[in-house]
Amino acid sequence: MPENNLLEMKQIEIQFPGVKALDKVDFSLRAGEIHSLLGENGAGKSTLIKCLTGVNRKDAGTITLEGKEIQPQSPQNAMELGISTVYQEVNLCPNLTVAENIFVGRQPMRRGQIDWRTINRRAKELMARFHLDIDVSRPLSYYSTAIQQMVAIARAVDVQAKILILDEPTSSLDDNEVQLLFDVMNELKAEGMGIIFITHFLDQVFAVSDRLTILRNGHLVGTFGIHDITKVELVTQMVGKDMDTIFNLKRASVAPDAPYMLTAKHIGAPGQVDDISITLKKGELIGFAGLLGSGRTETAEMLFGANRFTSGEMELDGKKAEVKKPYDALMQGMAFCPEDRKRDGIIGDLSIRENIALAVQARRGFLHPLSVKEQNKLADKYIQALGIATPDAEKKIGELSGGNQQKVILARWMATDPKVLILDEPTRGIDIGAKAEIQRLMLEMCGDGVSVIFISSELDEIIRCSNRVIVMRDREKVAELDGDTCTQEKILSIIAEGSAAAGGEA
């Protein structure tokens, strides 16, 4: 084994019922290296990591750490071996303090009691390493997602991890928080730690990685030095198709005399958004652009009744709409896919069939239950139509990849035949191939007459898909741009300066 290889995974094979999840996959990690692990959802990334952390047992192959073969039996055993993982959903206790989270299960003791003074002092020193001056005696829930992730990393570092696995750590962070995380990663790399970085943000891969490994359909595509592959080549290798094929999308065509499907006039609520007016024609897709906290999600929730507007009025399909709660919106032909699919979208312990049937059942009323036959018919229809990767409709949705979970949520609302569909960050945290599929589905729905509101932090997909773009800043609508003449530079200029003069109505 090469002297500077900290970890070697050789010819790893894992078989699940009906599918070979990993087929003779090799992966290596050097000390003092940031190594990105890439591939579409379902490519085998999570399975490989679960094998390394003792969640999944391999059927063949070897794992060698610092020259010695290991057989991780559980995440705890992997941590004892020096392998720590920080997941996208921070796996800590929000009701405990920062210090307690760092030292839980291994608290320093003094005279038979927990030494709180030492715990708080050491926790503060540890957080200072990550350039954070915070009150470590406060509950973890008091702090942002970015700080919570730093606490999780601090815990991993303090247990003297040799390998740190970061699984989608940046999906909920803004640019400044991402840069802080990268600074910490580079400091740990300089100290000799090996870091495995899993992300769908390809710009971040090129910003921070030394090498990258690509998996596709459970097979190793290859390992490359970061300077030995371009972004276009990377996408082609990940998906098995070129960029033009992946994003060969055409915006929805909207007739000039198409009727207005949704009209919101001067709606607002204290602390939410102020005086928002929106029109949406039949078969049209409008995008909401803006930074985190700009009011995009608040506006969407207000339109759907998840938050009530206290001023203004709304019309749906030419009729005044009374939307005081989501059920009102559902009954009047609206649908909403929320930003946080794990918290607000899926019910992880229910099957795909049950998750798809939920909205149709809610609209019918629970005194008139859908039969299992009807549910199966719905589920089979949308599994086929949306290409949901599953052996059958009885698989738990929590066991699917992020992209396939998102398709199930889309299927749930498509089954209601909505007039207006609101999609809040539907492509967040999913791979580039699944992104293109979701975008294609949105545009196909527009072609069938559905009106779509699309929220995304990725300006390129907003521009690619939208007939019009509404730009928001500081919880206000500051511009409305025509999709055909809209550019990233124009949107960013408006966000930065609040200028509505760049092509539209404020």
NORKA-V613375 format. One record per pair of residues at least 24 apart in sequence whose C-alpha atoms are under 7 Angstrom apart, sorted by the first residue. I is the first residue (numbers start at 1). J is the second residue. Records with the same first field share a line. If there is no record, write none. Layout:
# NORKA-V613375
I: J  J
This chain:
# NORKA-V613375
4: 30  31
5: 29  30  31
6: 30  31  65  66
7: 64  65  66
8: 63  64  65
9: 62  63  64
10: 61  62  63
11: 61  62
12: 58  60  61  62
13: 58  59  60  61
14: 58  59
15: 59
21: 218
22: 218  219
23: 218  219
25: 219  220
26: 220
29: 194
30: 194
31: 192  193  194
32: 189  190  191  192  193  194
33: 189  194  195  210
34: 189  194  195  196  197  209  210  211
35: 195  196  197  209  210  211  212
36: 196  197  198  205  209  211  212  213
37: 196  197  198  212  213  214
38: 198  213  214  215
39: 214  215  216  238
40: 216  238  239  431  432  433
41: 401  402  403  430  431
42: 217  401
43: 215  216  217  218
44: 215  217  218
45: 215
53: 78
54: 78
82: 160  161  162  163
83: 161  162  163  164
84: 156  161  163  164  165
85: 164  165  166
86: 152  153  165  166  167
87: 166  167  168  169
88: 167  168  169
90: 148  149
94: 139  140  141
95: 139  140  141
96: 139  140
97: 136  137  138  139  140
98: 136  137  138  139  140  151
99: 123  136  137
102: 151  154  155
126: 154
127: 154
130: 184
146: 173  177
162: 193  194
163: 193  194  195
164: 194  195  196
165: 195  196  197
166: 196  197  198
167: 197  198  199
168: 198  199
171: 429
182: 208
200: 429  430  431
214: 238
239: 433
246: 433  436
247: 436
249: 440
251: 443  465  466  467
252: 284  443  446  447
254: 283  284
258: 282
260: 317  318
261: 316  317  318
262: 315  316  317
263: 314  315  316
264: 313  314  315
265: 312  313  314
266: 312  313
267: 309  311  312  313
268: 309  310  311  312
269: 309  310  311
272: 298  475
273: 298  299  475  476
274: 475  476
276: 476  477
280: 451
281: 451
282: 449  450  451
283: 446  447  448  449  450  451
284: 446  451  452  467
285: 446  451  452  453  454  466  467
286: 452  453  454  466  467  468  469
287: 453  454  455  462  466  468  469  470
288: 454  455  456  469  470  471
289: 455  456  457  459  469  470  471  472
290: 471  472  473  495
291: 457
294: 472  473  474  475
295: 472  474  475  476
296: 455  472
297: 424
300: 422
304: 329  336
305: 329
330: 363
331: 363
333: 418  419  420
334: 418  419  420  421
335: 413  418  420  421  422
336: 421  422  423
337: 409  410  422  423  424
338: 423  424
339: 424  425  426
345: 409
346: 409
348: 396  397  398
349: 396  397  398
350: 396  397
351: 393  394  395  396  397
352: 393  394  395  396  397  408
353: 379  393  394
355: 412
356: 408  409  411  412
357: 412
358: 412
359: 412  413  416
360: 415  416
382: 411
402: 429  430
403: 430  434
418: 450
419: 450  451
420: 450  451  452
421: 451  452  453
422: 452  453  454
423: 453  454  455
424: 454  455  456
425: 455  456
459: 488
463: 487
477: 506
478: 506
479: 504  505  506
480: 504  505  506
